[in-house]
Amino acid sequence: MQTTWKGTISFGLVSIPVHLYSATQEHDVPLHQVHAKDGGRVRMKRYCEQEEKEVPYAEIAKGYESPDGRTVTLSDEDLADLPLPSKKIIDVLAFVDEGEIDPLMFSKAYYVGVADKAAAKPYALLRDALTESGQIAVTKIALRTRESPAVLRVHDNTLVLQTCIWPDEVRPAAGIAPEEDVTVRPQELKMARSLMDTLSEDFDLSQLHDDYQQALQQVITARLEGVEIPHEEEPGEAPDNVIDLMEALRSSLKQARGGHGPAGGPAAGADEEPEEQPGPRKRAAPAKKSTAAARKTAAKSTAAKPTGTKKSTTAKATSTSKSTSAVKSTSAAKKTASRKSAAPRKAS
């Protein structure tokens, strides 16, 4: 791993010779500019406006233009001789809780390694002290042409220096968030928390990957092989959930639970909107009138029931007597027919 910076951590009277190594790397697909008509490479030329010609990189220096139009040229030697203590020393200024540093201030991270064997013990001392206290060290460092605040913290048993921007470089957020009063109901908040818990189940940050770079590589491969470029379906428009936020939360929760097993987990039952407590009833007098009217109606229906019962009983008796008469007449007819068939026939 290539060394980015060499210097010393100053921890009180303790000095720790260290090297810095870049802790991160980006996996971008390298693209360059070409002429769209014929694919010819387009290159940037270093052109001097005074002499109206291209100049080599070795003759390039840094300059500053003052408000009145004058230009000051600064060579590499001028920048190297700046009276800046933080050029070679990481001076520990204080130890604070990590929560005191706004994450907006964090910038690039570097692994801190020892420069020689003698630095191993003070390195381990600072690392273990930070681990035991749960704090981070606030420092300053000059990298290339910029001095920055930085913090020292522990990651995987290794010291990490993370540069920061200055506090006055963080833009204020005033006027960006909604300024009007917004009321969030308890059931909406409960539903949102349930959705958060469901989405966080079995989440592994290390499994994330760059879909854009993968898709870009597929397009490049298709161009090289002369085949059709793969196309994804156009995503639909995002639903407008401002009108019915509760329904959007409920649908999101059901969709999230689709890949997390049964709905009887920790978030079970949260998709049901809690019933609101009924408020105090008003106009109690009309309620009494309606109760009295209901009682009168019930009394009338009770009084009408015996009549219906008598009619029903009479009808049943009539039906029974009719069926009995029919049975008797049928039986008599059968006996008469039997007697006639049993009588002897006369000779003709």
Disulfide bonds with the S-S distance in Angstrom:
none
